Amino acid sequence: MKKISILLLAIAAMVLSACTGTDRAHQLKVLNWADYINEDVKANFEQWYLEQTGEKVELVYETFDINETALTKIEVGHEDYDVFCPSEYIIERMLKKGLVLPIQKELIADSIFYFDNISPFVTEKFQQMAPSEDVLVKDYTVGYMWGTTGFIYNPQFVNREDLQSWGAILDSKFENRILMKDAFRDVYSVLVLYAYREQIERGEVDRNDLVHNITPERINAVKEILLQAKKQICGWEVDFGKEEMTKGKAWLNLSWSGDAQFAIEEAAEMGVMLDYIVPQEGSNVWFDGWVIPKYAKNIKAATYFIDYMCRADNALANMDEIGYVSCAGGPNAADEILAEQNDEEEWPETVDASYFFGDEKIDVDGELLDPHALHLNPVYYADKSIIDRCALMHDAGDSQEMLLEMWNEIKLAR
């Protein structure tokens, strides 16, 4: 009986393996950030794919919370995800290591081709991640969401004027009232701009160089600032900051614009007002994008999924659901995006979003809108004057360990 049981188990395992292999051809494995998609958009993909291709596909959707952990699954574990949505510096690292496949856009018919909906601003920023001049990053990745880093704050306790500089984290009146995003690269990237603010003003160094070229000297400069700020920091958060801000336990939160928008909306439902600001020294502008990893098994469905996510209506639905701003805004999508986002009654002050939507006026339901003066949510679409002071984060390379060591020392310091 024992031998028969083992034999039966072996046969069952082979059958299961064979079925899994067969099913894999009609299965799409997606790895995305937690809480980073509209559930209806996700649920509707299988039917849309069937309508476009005549083929069934099962969407297997997994989530992650840390870029590096997700990358390890692919780089070390050779996990066969078909679509992955990492941040810009991870995309850069994957390009360097040959861990992404070209996106076969020729698989998509003209009638359902939405890749061009992405803003040229995003494509230009992504090209800065190219490992060499002959690599076109747009052939390997497509932008999903983007934003800035700044302060979420409670106007009941904090004046906006006090937050014009990242140096606010050193102000003793905020003792034990500041939350810090537990993301060492993002925090380093903004505080290095504060540390070298005078050199920036004198034209001795620019923001892109400071954020891109990580040196021991620059790491130490940021470390000293964080050590001085320790008394003001009441916690290091990944996702609980919004709740702490709403309860008034924290007054400031160094965080991402998408989290800020989500927090603002959640707090408003509880009768609490929150706001968001990017200090004058500048910030980082970050991006998350879709890639097809090296070990993908269903490239066709992966390509269709990325194209589907670029559709303007899906981009708007995702924005509304998660509080982050879509990379969609190219010439073929600007009118649809602005039809929903441009609202003079809700946003009486204008922002210059020409960097994102282009310089030409855009016809929205018969009205010509000037991208230099749009009525948009300034948390979603920062004014050009702010974006001009922002730099793109890059793969830290050999400096990664030094940054992590510094971060751990700061968190353990008393």
C-alpha positions as CSV (number, residue, x, y, z in Angstrom):
1,M,0.0,0.0,0.0
2,K,2.8,2.4,0.8
3,K,4.5,1.8,-2.5
4,I,1.1,2.2,-4.4
5,S,0.5,5.5,-2.5
6,I,3.9,6.8,-3.4
7,L,3.3,5.8,-7.0
8,L,-0.1,7.5,-7.1
9,L,1.3,10.6,-5.5
10,A,4.0,10.7,-8.1
11,I,1.5,10.3,-10.9
12,A,-0.7,13.0,-9.4
13,A,2.2,15.4,-9.1
14,M,3.1,14.8,-12.8
15,V,-0.5,15.4,-13.8
16,L,-0.7,18.6,-11.7
17,S,2.6,19.8,-13.2
18,A,1.3,19.1,-16.7
19,C,-2.0,20.9,-16.0
20,T,-0.1,23.8,-14.5
21,G,2.1,24.0,-17.6
22,T,-1.0,23.9,-19.9
23,D,-2.9,26.4,-17.8
24,R,0.1,28.8,-17.7
25,A,-0.4,29.5,-21.4
26,H,-3.8,30.9,-20.5
27,Q,-2.7,32.5,-17.2
28,L,-1.4,36.0,-16.6
29,K,0.7,36.5,-13.4
30,V,0.8,40.2,-12.3
31,L,2.9,41.5,-9.4
32,N,1.9,45.0,-8.3
33,W,1.9,47.2,-5.2
34,A,-0.8,46.6,-2.6
35,D,-3.9,48.8,-2.9
36,Y,-2.6,50.1,-6.3
37,I,-5.4,49.3,-8.8
38,N,-9.1,49.9,-9.2
39,E,-10.8,46.5,-8.4
40,D,-13.3,46.9,-11.4
41,V,-10.4,47.6,-13.8
42,K,-8.7,44.5,-12.6
43,A,-11.8,42.4,-12.7
44,N,-12.8,43.5,-16.2
45,F,-9.4,42.6,-17.9
46,E,-10.2,38.9,-18.5
47,Q,-13.4,39.8,-20.5
48,W,-11.7,42.6,-22.4
49,Y,-8.8,40.2,-23.3
50,L,-11.4,37.6,-24.5
51,E,-13.1,40.2,-26.6
52,Q,-9.9,41.4,-28.2
53,T,-8.2,38.0,-28.8
54,G,-10.9,35.4,-28.7
55,E,-8.8,33.7,-26.0
56,K,-9.5,33.1,-22.3
57,V,-6.9,34.2,-19.7
58,E,-6.9,33.8,-16.0
59,L,-5.5,36.8,-14.1
60,V,-3.4,35.8,-11.1
61,Y,-2.7,38.9,-9.2
62,E,-0.2,39.2,-6.4
63,T,1.0,42.2,-4.4
64,F,4.1,43.4,-2.6
65,D,5.1,46.2,-0.2
66,I,8.9,46.5,-0.7
67,N,10.6,47.0,-4.1
68,E,13.7,45.0,-3.2
69,T,11.8,42.0,-1.8
70,A,9.7,41.8,-5.0
71,L,12.8,42.1,-7.2
72,T,14.5,39.3,-5.3
73,K,11.6,37.0,-6.2
74,I,12.4,37.6,-9.9
75,E,16.2,38.0,-9.8
76,V,17.0,35.2,-7.4
77,G,13.9,33.0,-7.4
78,H,13.3,33.3,-11.1
79,E,9.6,33.7,-10.5
80,D,7.7,33.7,-13.7
81,Y,5.6,36.9,-13.3
82,D,4.4,38.2,-16.6
83,V,4.0,41.8,-15.5
84,F,5.7,43.6,-12.6
85,C,5.3,47.2,-11.4
86,P,8.4,48.4,-9.6
87,S,9.7,51.9,-9.0
88,E,12.1,53.8,-11.3
89,Y,15.3,52.9,-9.6
90,I,14.4,49.2,-9.6
91,I,13.5,49.4,-13.3
92,E,17.0,51.0,-13.9
93,R,18.6,48.1,-12.0
94,M,16.7,45.5,-14.0
95,L,17.7,47.2,-17.2
96,K,21.3,47.0,-16.2
97,K,21.1,43.4,-15.2
98,G,19.1,42.3,-18.3
99,L,16.1,41.3,-16.2
100,V,13.4,42.8,-18.5
101,L,12.1,41.9,-21.9
102,P,11.2,44.3,-24.7
103,I,7.5,45.1,-24.8
104,Q,6.1,43.7,-28.1
105,K,3.8,46.6,-28.9
106,E,3.3,45.2,-32.5
107,L,1.0,42.6,-30.9
108,I,-1.6,45.3,-30.3
109,A,-4.0,46.4,-33.1
110,D,-4.2,50.1,-33.9
111,S,-7.8,50.2,-32.7
112,I,-6.8,49.3,-29.2
113,F,-3.3,50.8,-29.0
114,Y,-3.1,52.9,-25.9
115,F,0.6,53.0,-25.2
116,D,0.8,56.5,-26.7
117,N,-1.5,57.8,-24.0
118,I,1.5,58.1,-21.7
119,S,2.7,61.7,-21.2
120,P,6.0,62.5,-23.1
121,F,7.2,64.0,-19.8
122,V,7.2,60.5,-18.3
123,T,8.9,59.0,-21.3
124,E,11.6,61.7,-21.1
125,K,12.2,61.0,-17.4
126,F,12.3,57.2,-18.0
127,Q,15.0,57.7,-20.6
128,Q,17.2,59.0,-17.9
129,M,17.3,55.5,-16.5
130,A,18.9,54.1,-19.7
131,P,22.0,52.0,-18.9
132,S,23.6,53.2,-22.2
133,E,22.8,55.7,-24.9
134,D,21.7,53.1,-27.4
135,V,18.9,51.7,-25.1
136,L,15.4,53.2,-25.5
137,V,13.8,52.7,-22.1
138,K,10.3,53.2,-23.6
139,D,10.9,49.8,-25.4
140,Y,11.1,48.1,-22.1
141,T,8.8,49.9,-19.7
142,V,5.6,52.0,-19.5
143,G,4.8,54.5,-16.8
144,Y,1.9,53.7,-14.4
145,M,1.8,56.3,-11.6
146,W,4.0,59.2,-10.6
147,G,4.3,61.9,-8.0
148,T,6.5,63.9,-5.7
149,T,7.7,63.7,-2.1
150,G,6.8,66.4,0.4
151,F,5.1,67.1,3.8
152,I,1.6,66.0,4.6
153,Y,0.6,68.4,7.4
154,N,-2.3,69.4,9.7
155,P,-3.0,73.2,9.4
156,Q,-4.6,73.1,12.9
157,F,-1.1,72.7,14.4
158,V,1.3,73.8,11.6
159,N,1.5,76.9,9.5
160,R,2.3,76.4,5.9
161,E,5.0,79.1,6.1
162,D,6.9,76.9,8.5
163,L,7.2,74.2,5.9
164,Q,8.9,76.1,3.1
165,S,12.2,74.2,3.9
166,W,13.0,70.6,4.7
167,G,14.8,72.1,7.7
168,A,11.4,72.1,9.4
169,I,12.2,68.6,10.7
170,L,14.8,70.3,12.9
171,D,12.3,72.7,14.5
172,S,11.9,71.8,18.2
173,K,8.3,72.9,18.2
174,F,7.5,69.8,16.3
175,E,9.1,67.5,18.9
176,N,7.7,64.0,18.8
177,R,5.2,65.2,16.1
178,I,6.8,64.2,12.8
179,L,6.4,60.9,11.0
180,M,9.1,59.8,8.6
181,K,8.4,57.6,5.6
182,D,10.4,54.4,6.2
183,A,12.0,54.7,2.7
184,F,15.6,55.5,3.0
185,R,16.2,56.4,-0.6
186,D,13.3,58.8,-0.8
187,V,14.3,60.5,2.5
188,Y,17.9,60.7,1.5
189,S,17.0,62.2,-1.9
190,V,15.2,65.2,-0.4
191,L,17.4,65.8,2.6
192,V,20.5,65.9,0.4
193,L,19.0,68.8,-1.4
194,Y,18.5,70.6,2.0
195,A,22.1,69.7,3.1
196,Y,23.5,71.3,-0.1
197,R,21.0,74.1,-0.5
198,E,23.6,76.8,-0.4
199,Q,25.8,75.1,-3.0
200,I,22.7,74.7,-5.2
201,E,22.0,78.4,-4.9
202,R,25.6,79.3,-5.8
203,G,25.4,77.0,-8.9
204,E,28.2,74.7,-7.6
205,V,26.1,71.6,-7.9
206,D,22.7,70.7,-9.4
207,R,19.9,68.7,-7.9
208,N,20.2,65.8,-10.4
209,D,23.8,65.3,-9.5
210,L,23.1,65.4,-5.8
211,V,20.3,62.8,-6.1
212,H,22.1,60.6,-8.6
213,N,25.7,60.5,-7.4
214,I,25.6,59.2,-3.8
215,T,28.9,59.6,-2.0
216,P,30.0,58.9,1.6
217,E,30.3,62.7,2.2
218,R,26.7,63.3,1.1
219,I,25.4,60.3,3.1
220,N,27.1,61.7,6.2
221,A,25.6,65.1,5.6
222,V,22.1,63.6,5.5
223,K,22.9,61.4,8.5
224,E,23.8,64.5,10.6
225,I,20.5,66.2,9.7
226,L,18.5,63.1,10.7
227,L,20.4,62.7,14.0
228,Q,19.5,66.3,14.8
229,A,15.9,65.7,13.9
230,K,15.5,62.5,16.1
231,K,13.7,64.3,18.9
232,Q,11.0,65.5,16.4
233,I,10.5,62.1,14.9
234,C,7.7,60.1,16.5
235,G,7.7,57.1,14.1
236,W,8.9,55.5,10.9
237,E,5.9,54.5,8.8
238,V,5.1,52.6,5.7
239,D,1.3,52.8,5.7
240,F,0.0,53.9,9.1
241,G,1.0,57.6,8.8
242,K,-2.4,58.6,7.3
243,E,-4.2,57.3,10.4
244,E,-1.8,59.0,12.8
245,M,-2.2,62.3,11.0
246,T,-6.0,62.0,11.0
247,K,-6.0,61.4,14.8
248,G,-3.8,64.4,15.4
249,K,-1.0,62.2,17.0
250,A,1.4,63.5,14.3
251,W,1.4,66.9,12.8
252,L,3.8,66.3,9.9
253,N,4.5,63.3,7.7
254,L,7.4,63.3,5.2
255,S,5.6,61.2,2.6
256,W,4.6,60.7,-1.1
257,S,2.0,62.9,-2.8
258,G,-0.2,59.8,-3.5
259,D,-0.3,59.0,0.2
260,A,-1.0,62.7,0.9
261,Q,-4.0,62.7,-1.4
262,F,-5.4,59.5,0.1
263,A,-4.8,60.9,3.6
264,I,-6.5,64.2,2.7
265,E,-9.6,62.5,1.5
266,E,-9.8,60.0,4.4
267,A,-9.3,62.8,6.9
268,A,-12.0,65.0,5.3
269,E,-14.5,62.2,5.9
270,M,-13.7,62.5,9.6
271,G,-13.9,66.3,9.6
272,V,-10.1,66.7,9.7
273,M,-8.3,69.0,7.3
274,L,-4.9,68.0,6.0
275,D,-2.7,69.5,3.3
276,Y,0.5,68.9,1.3
277,I,3.5,70.9,0.4
278,V,6.8,70.5,-1.4
279,P,9.6,72.6,0.3
280,Q,11.5,75.2,-1.7
281,E,14.8,73.3,-1.9
282,G,13.2,70.8,-4.2
283,S,12.3,67.2,-4.1
284,N,12.4,63.9,-6.0
285,V,9.9,63.1,-8.7
286,W,9.3,59.4,-8.6
287,F,7.6,56.9,-11.0
288,D,6.3,53.4,-11.0
289,G,6.1,51.5,-14.3
290,W,5.1,48.3,-15.9
291,V,7.8,45.8,-17.1
292,I,7.7,42.3,-18.5
293,P,10.4,40.4,-16.4
294,K,12.9,38.1,-18.0
295,Y,11.2,34.8,-16.8
296,A,7.7,35.7,-18.0
297,K,5.7,32.9,-19.6
298,N,2.8,34.8,-21.2
299,I,4.2,37.7,-23.1
300,K,1.2,38.2,-25.3
301,A,-1.3,38.6,-22.3
302,A,1.3,40.8,-20.5
303,T,1.5,43.2,-23.4
304,Y,-2.3,43.4,-23.6
305,F,-2.5,44.0,-19.9
306,I,-0.1,46.9,-20.0
307,D,-1.9,48.4,-23.0
308,Y,-5.2,48.0,-21.2
309,M,-3.8,49.9,-18.1
310,C,-2.8,52.8,-20.4
311,R,-6.4,53.3,-21.5
312,A,-7.6,56.8,-20.4
313,D,-10.8,55.5,-18.6
314,N,-8.8,52.9,-16.7
315,A,-6.2,55.5,-15.8
316,L,-8.9,57.8,-14.4
317,A,-10.5,54.9,-12.5
318,N,-7.2,53.9,-10.9
319,M,-6.5,57.5,-9.9
320,D,-9.9,57.9,-8.3
321,E,-9.4,54.6,-6.4
322,I,-5.9,54.9,-5.1
323,G,-5.1,58.6,-4.8
324,Y,-2.0,58.5,-7.0
325,V,-1.8,60.3,-10.4
326,S,-1.6,58.3,-13.6
327,C,1.2,58.7,-16.1
328,A,-1.5,59.0,-18.8
329,G,-1.6,62.5,-20.3
330,G,-0.2,62.2,-23.8
331,P,-1.9,63.9,-26.8
332,N,-4.3,60.9,-27.3
333,A,-5.5,61.0,-23.7
334,A,-5.1,64.6,-22.5
335,D,-8.7,65.6,-23.4
336,E,-10.2,62.6,-21.5
337,I,-8.0,63.2,-18.5
338,L,-8.6,66.9,-18.3
339,A,-12.4,66.4,-18.8
340,E,-12.3,64.7,-15.4
341,Q,-9.5,66.5,-13.6
342,N,-9.8,70.2,-14.7
343,D,-12.3,71.8,-12.3
344,E,-12.3,75.5,-11.6
345,E,-14.9,75.3,-8.9
346,E,-13.0,72.7,-6.9
347,W,-9.5,74.1,-7.8
348,P,-9.9,77.9,-8.3
349,E,-6.1,78.4,-8.3
350,T,-4.3,77.4,-11.5
351,V,-1.2,75.3,-12.0
352,D,1.2,75.3,-14.9
353,A,1.0,71.6,-16.1
354,S,2.5,72.3,-19.5
355,Y,5.4,70.1,-18.7
356,F,3.0,67.2,-18.5
357,F,0.3,67.9,-21.1
358,G,2.4,70.0,-23.6
359,D,2.4,73.6,-24.6
360,E,-0.5,73.5,-27.1
361,K,-4.1,74.2,-26.1
362,I,-6.3,71.2,-25.6
363,D,-9.8,70.9,-26.8
364,V,-12.0,69.5,-24.0
365,D,-15.6,69.3,-24.9
366,G,-15.3,72.3,-27.2
367,E,-13.4,74.4,-24.8
368,L,-9.7,75.2,-25.5
369,L,-7.7,74.7,-22.3
370,D,-4.3,76.3,-21.8
371,P,-1.9,73.7,-20.1
372,H,0.0,76.7,-18.6
373,A,-3.1,77.6,-16.5
374,L,-5.2,74.5,-15.6
375,H,-7.5,74.1,-12.6
376,L,-6.0,70.9,-11.3
377,N,-5.4,69.3,-7.9
378,P,-2.0,70.6,-7.0
379,V,-1.2,67.4,-5.1
380,Y,-1.7,65.4,-8.2
381,Y,-0.1,67.9,-10.7
382,A,2.5,70.0,-9.1
383,D,3.1,73.4,-10.7
384,K,6.0,73.5,-13.2
385,S,7.9,75.7,-10.8
386,I,8.0,72.8,-8.4
387,I,8.8,70.1,-11.0
388,D,11.7,72.2,-12.2
389,R,13.2,71.8,-8.7
390,C,12.7,68.0,-8.6
391,A,15.2,65.3,-9.5
392,L,14.8,61.7,-10.5
393,M,16.0,58.9,-8.2
394,H,18.4,56.3,-9.6
395,D,19.7,52.9,-8.7
396,A,22.1,53.4,-5.8
397,G,24.4,50.7,-7.1
398,D,27.4,50.1,-4.8
399,S,26.2,52.9,-2.5
400,Q,23.0,50.9,-1.6
401,E,24.6,49.2,1.4
402,M,26.1,52.5,2.8
403,L,22.6,54.1,2.6
404,L,21.0,51.2,4.3
405,E,23.6,51.2,7.0
406,M,23.1,54.9,7.6
407,W,19.3,54.4,7.8
408,N,19.6,51.6,10.3
409,E,22.0,53.7,12.5
410,I,19.5,56.6,12.5
411,K,16.6,54.5,13.5
412,L,18.5,52.8,16.3
413,A,20.0,56.1,17.6
414,R,18.7,57.6,20.8
